[in-house]
Structure formats: C-alpha cells, structure tokens
C-alpha cells in the first residue's frame, strides 16, 4: 500500500459521539486502567480527582456536546468522569452502549473532574491525570484523537511512543492536482474497502439518526420543508437533510457510529453523505462513488495537514467542504473525460468554494455544526456545478491561486493567522480559564 493510501486510511476510524469528548474519555480511561493494573485492590470509589488538560480546540469542541443522550450526560466534565467507567481498548467507541449504573457513577464523579485548556499546545494534545489513594496515573493523547502516546503510574513510565508515522511530509509536498486524481484512481484494494465501509457506516448513521430524532430538531424541520415543497426536492436538499440528521444526532450524544475523515466525525459525514445523495440521483453507486469519496477524503486531509486537525476554521465546512466540492465535480464529469479536463474542472470547483466560504469559524461543537455543515454542503455542490459549466474564480482574487493546490495551502495560512481569534473565542466568549502549562 502506498504511504498516501495509508495516510488516508489512518484518518478514517469509527467513532461514537463527538470525537473530542470521546478522546478526553479515552485519555482518562487509559490513565485509570494503568493505575488499577498496578494497584489491584483499587476501586472506582477510590478516585479522588481527575485533571484533564487539552489543547484549546479539543477543549472548545468538548464543552457543549452530548456524551450520552439517553442518560443526559453532556460536556467535557461528564466525558472525563465517564472515562473512569469505560475500557480504553474500545478506543473512540468507549461511550457506546452505556449502562444506567455507569452513567449514574459518572454523574456523581463529575464534580471531582476538572478540564482546562492549555493555550501553549498547538497540536491535538490531551493529558489526563487520575488520583486515587495517593497514587497517580497519567496518559497523553497526541496528534490524533485515539493516539495514546504516553502512560505513567506514580512517575514510572509504562508506555511511550511517537506520533504515528504517516509520511505527512511527502503528502504536504504535493503541488499538483494530478497527483490527487492519480492516487484515487489507483487505490489499493484495502483502501477501497475502507472507503466503501465509510460510505456504508455513514449512511447507516443517517438512517439511525432519522430514527432517533423523529420529529424533533433541525434535521426533521429540514425534511418537513422538503415535503411541504418549501424547499426544492433535489439532490442538494436531499444531501443537506441527510447531513443535518446525522450531524445533529452526533452532537446530541446519540449512540451512533460514524467513520471519520482526518480524525473528525462531522468531516467524515460531509465527505460521504452528500456524495451518496448525488449517487442516488444519478444511479451510479459503484466504483465511481468510491473514487469520488476517496478524492473528497484526500483533499480534506490535505487541507487539514496545512490548517491543523483542529483550528479556528470550521473543519466540516472548510476542509471537508473543499473535499466535497472536488468529489462532486469528479463524480459528475463524464467517464471519458481526459486528465486535463478533470484537473481543470475539479480545480475550478476548489477555487470557487475557497473564494466563497473560507473564514467560517469554529466556535465549538454543537447544534451550530448542523447549520455550518449544511451551508457548506450547498456551497460545495453548487461550486462543483458551476465549475462543470465553466465558471471559475480567476486567480489573484483573494486566496485563490492559479494552482488550486496552492489555494488549499493558502487556506492553511488563513488558519495560522487566526490563532489569536481561536484564543479569544475560548477565553472571552466561552469563558475558559487563562492558564498555560509550560
């Protein structure tokens, strides 16, 4: 398997509920599990204190989302407390199928939990400390939501590893859209299977979300507007309805499994469900759909490598949205299109969208993610349709470059320039403590 296909696969993993609180729970779970193995007679009731420190964006995205809808658990403190009652071997599934007993225990333990942001950490980073009977366990997650990189008990290091080797430097050196298209048209069988699984898992997430939400929420309202003919019955609105259902259910904390993109569940949904809707409309649900979703995932991953896995920019809109417009353009091109035609049309779609919604901020995960994801989906699909009609934002207009890959890098520069915006959002609007570990 090529290193790029490996990179693509590593960004796709199944997750239940929002990935940031799940990652916090995983870090706590790993710390307590190590502590209990070293001190066999340790019990759950012996836990005295849980301290979690995260980078600012994990913090931001864990504050207001549901952790377990059926048990009314919500936010970072509940996620941290719940980690004590879960198995770290379940990775980002650890909150799946919770019992009332575990939920009750987490609710009682939450006052002993503290979650704070570290404004000095620029990459995804979670440090969890669990204190019990004068013993302490520590676990770190660095670089990826499920990448446990360090575990220690009472100062003794039990486990340490570097961030995953995913040939990022090779990928970031790409500056030709041809390379992206070639990669997805020559995917190894393992990568194809993973993409097919992502399409299936995320479509099932929509079906389950529709069942869970019923007549409640924005997704149901969207569906009602289409039925009442207040919104057109086209594949764009079908895509927006599917996406709104799935994203809303995740943010509420329903027990729904999704496949991520570049480590984000909402990005995974944006990169798959709208393309599934397009395939339903045009009746080609086979290899072309797989390649289109693969391109969406690859482009989104590229933007993520330049702008950061989490940032002040809304990932499901800017990163996955850019990937989606590339995927839609690729899917709708004629099968016999030349490589030159593909590069021109897909590049135009990317530049159209970049000139449109770049700058949409992430002010924390929650119900607002539904609005941003559906807005981005409409813009992405329209940008692709415009490109197919020959419409292209000219180079030199804002962040748009003649080379669409350099446009993607410019989005990363915008993200870097918004670091202070990110800090301001968390300190002044979300009211987080202004503390920093050195």
C-alpha angles and dihedrals in degrees: 000000000000118000090243093054087050090052090050092050094048090057090056115075132140118257137178118216122351111335097229098060088039089055091049089051090048093053092050091045092052092049094049094043090055091047093051093048091055093044105039097186092055114123134198091251090058092071107115104173142004118199120184126182120187140174111268096260097051086050093049094049096047101053104080108021129104119258099183115004096190091054097040094240115153140168141012099306093053089046091052093047093046091055089071090065097045138081115248090208087073089066112191090356093066095111092053119120097002119192123227088243093058092044091051091049091051091050091054093045097047094088087062092055126090125187120187135169124244107214092195097063111092099181132054104290134159126180117189124189122188120190122197129161093345092309126111135205123193131192131178129201112196133177098357135041094248099030104116102192105169138027127176136168122203090344096309113121111228100172137013132168138160123246114285115286103236103154091249094160092059091049094047090053091065111112102164125080087212089073093057093049093046091051096054093043090055102041118157115243093254092056091046090053091050092051091048088051090051091053092048096044094048093046089052087050089058092048091049092044091053089053093047098045096044109167095345131097139012094305092058090046090052091051090049093052090054092049091050090051090242086122125038117262094233134126092261093060091039087056092047092049093050092047095046091053094050097042093046093051091050093049091049091055101249115163094255125143120220136174114240132224116215086349096305123113095202091048088051090054093048091050094052118023099059090049089050088054091051090050091051089053096048099033099233106121097156139078095334091058090049091052092046092051089045090054091047090051094046095049091046090050091050092052089046092054090055100039098034131258088267124020148139088284118084104254099202090051105038104026102031091032090058089048091048095053089051090049094049092048090049093048095049096047116102113267091239094052114134122243089250091055091048093051093047096048098041091045090052091050091051092049092045092055095040089055090049116048106007106130098047102143131224108228094172136301119287143092090327088069087071092058094045095046094050092045090051091047093055092046092047095049093045091047089056092047090050090051091051087056091052098260113144131165105238120247116261093039103122114301094349115116129190085242106061091206088062088050087059090052090050088058086057089053090052089052092050089051091055097061091107090048088055093050092047092051092054099040103038105025104030091034098227119169115267098234130133132188116216 
